[in-house]
Amino acid sequence: MNDEWLPFVYRGFYDVPRAIVVEPEGESLLLDCPFDEATDDYPPFYVVYRLSPEGRDKCAELSWIGLEHLGAPVGRVQVRDIQFDASKRHLIHGGFLEKVHAA
């Protein structure tokens, strides 16, 4: 079990960060939870992508639009299964890795 608290960067915030890049064990992962116009809400899950080196480099840019296209989908994890630090803006508990399920 990954019991570490991992630093992350994010874009967008509504109750929780909506696009997160975290680097557990040397790989770059994007957790994406974009607004769904059809339901007028955010979905209850993040789609997890393993980013390519190009995708990792793009994280330094202001806009992450299209970042998911620079990665390979890994699965999904429920937003409720993610533990954040108290501010929800700095650290994510690595235990989420065990809860990623193929979509």
Secondary structure, 3 states (H helix, E strand, C coil): CCCCEEEEEEEEECCCEEEEEECHHHCCEEEECCCECCCCECCCEEEEEEECHHHHHHCCCCCCCCHHHHEEEEEEEEHHHCCECCCCCCEEEHHHHHHCECC
